[in-house]
């Protein structure tokens, strides 16, 4: 009788764990999601800009410590605060938005420290070239938005890219190859 009782408790525990472990889909919230970049301009000041339009989804299973992401960036939404510079960045010297209107990051490799996402490794497709990229989390949190009463997860992620890996060679070596990227992203539970 005690073995049957123990097996019943074990079965209930497993059912409870499976109910808690779930893959939840979150949609990128555009008002709190941006990709910014920094590059030193000819050894002098740091040029900064951002992409204003990001869309996509993130699937997160915190109990199983798994996740995946499909994020798209509109390179035409680049914003440095200088219209002339933005137009140059949109042309074939840099993002060639006429031929490549989409930048995509896809990942199925989320790393966790405890319950927090610590990094996301995936593939960045830019100018038709795919390269592996790891985004390190500097902040991560999930909360319930008191205004909308919806669950939100997000954080700050960063990496340094070598732009020449994607064929963005304009201005090398005067404009460095290294570009620091900071991704601020929030996504709403669907």
Secondary structure as UniProt FT lines:
FT   HELIX           2..20
FT   STRAND          24..28
FT   HELIX           30..32
FT   STRAND          34..40
FT   TURN            42..43
FT   STRAND          46..51
FT   STRAND          54..61
FT   TURN            62..65
FT   STRAND          66..73
FT   HELIX           75..77
FT   STRAND          78..79
FT   HELIX           83..90
FT   TURN            92..95
FT   TURN            97..99
FT   STRAND          103..113
FT   TURN            114..115
FT   STRAND          116..126
FT   TURN            127..128
FT   STRAND          129..145
FT   TURN            146..149
FT   STRAND          150..162
FT   HELIX           163..166
FT   TURN            170..174
FT   STRAND          178..189
//
